[in-house]
């Protein structure tokens, strides 16, 4: 048997307006990406009530954050203790653990050449 909606019946459940709506509730909704129209529907408010709410200094100019979700699971599988190379750092190659002399050979052999 197929059931159809009868035009005179309301299929939408009505949500009661809460007695108290706090600024933190609205700010949390905005952080979760709920815009003004969705807030109006969520709390069963009139458009002028939402407008008046957003005239409060803490809500004035606030907009819903855009919540973007990836269409895939993005997992960091790199080792946590692996050293991360900083591209701003340069490395100096070392021979046998010693740095090369800064100005070439600094031995005293040149003194013997004048004697």
Secondary structure by P-SEA (a helix, b strand, c coil): cbbbbbcccccbbbbcccccccaaaaaaaaaacccaaaaaaaacccaaaaaaaacccccccccccbbbbbcbbbbbccccccccccccbbbbbbcccccccccccccaaaaaaac
